[in-house]
Amino acid sequence: MASTKQNVQEIIHAASDACAGKDGGMAQASGSDSAAIVQIQTGMIIAIAAEHGIEIANDAAADLLHKFSETARSRQVMLNRQALAGWLPGIDNADNDSAAAALTEAIGWAANSHFEKTDGK
């Protein structure tokens, strides 16, 4: 049987891969990826909470996502890189998907730390 940490790691990596796929595929339409990525990251936070034996509502997960992500700052970094890379197919997509994956990983591990403190594990 897998440990809580192993299960959380799988949840985070799956969400990161999903966000990278969404973001990389939508690079030419700036901002179009946000709604899909927020849904994936919110679901990830709910799944991480459940792994720690905590049930949280979608609204509470969305609040935590906002707290963890500092969305405005991270999006500004992505938009600045996008302006530098231009709208070059392939190059911009790879840049966006790696940023989305890294941000999702960071949010997932922040959520895990939060729930570890909450449930005492």
N, C-alpha and C positions, 0 to 999 in steps of 0.2 A: 504494500500500500504506500502510495506517495505521501510525502510530508506536505504540510501546509505551504512551506516555502517552495517546494517543487511545483505544486499546483498553481501557486501564484505566479511563478516564473512562466509556466505554460500559458496562463491567462494573458499576462503582459506581452509575451512574445507573439501570441496569436493576434492580439489587438494591434500591436506595432506593425505586423505584417499587413493586416487589413488596412490600416491607415496609410501605410506606404503605397499600397496598391491604389487606393482612392486618390491620394494626393498626386502621385506620379502620373496617373491617367488624366488628371484634370488640370494640369499645369497651365495650359493655354487660356483657361477661363479663370482669371484671378478671383479668388474668394469662393469659387463654386464648390470647393471641397469642404468648406467649413461645416456645413450642416451634417454631412455624412461622417466626418471625423468626430464631431462632438457626440453624435449618437454612439459611435464605436467606443469612445473614451468613457462616456457615461456608463455604458454597459459593462465595460471593464471594471470600473470602480464598484459597481453593484456586485459583480462576480467576485471581486477581491474581498469585499465586505462579507459576502456569503461564505467564502472560504474560511473566514475568521469567526463564523457563527453569528454574524450580525446582519440583520435585515434592514436595508435602507430603501427609501422611496426614490423614485427617479429624480424628484426635485432636490432631495438632499444630496444625491450623487452629482447633480448638475452644479449645486453650490460648491461642493468639494472640488469639482473639476475647475471651476472658476478660480478657487483659492490656489490650487496647485499649479495651474497652467500659466498664469500671468499672460493671458491670451494676447492682449494688446502689444506687449513687448515682443513676444515671440513672433507674432504675425508681422510686426514691423521689420524684424530681422529678415524674415522670408521675403517680404516685399522689396526690401533694399537689395537682396541678392538677385531677386527676379529682375529688377531694373538694370542691374549690372549684366546679368546673363542675357537679357533680352528675351525674346519669345522664340528661342531656338529650340525646335523640336528635339527631343532626346536629352540635350544638355540640361535644360530647365526642368524637365520631368525627373531626371535622376537627382538633381539638387533638391527639389521639393519632396520627393518620397523619402530621402534619407533624413531630412529635417523633421518630417512628420513622424517617422519611426522613432527617432531620438527623443522627440518631445513626448511621445506616447510612453516610451520606456520610463522617462523621468517622472511623468505623472503617475504611472503605475506603481513605481517604487515609493513615491511619496505617499500614495494611498495606502500601500502595504504598511509603511511605518506608522501612519496614522491609526490604522486598525490594530496593529500590534500593541500600540499603547492603550487603545481602548479595551481590547479583550484580555490584556495581560499575558499574552503568549510571548 
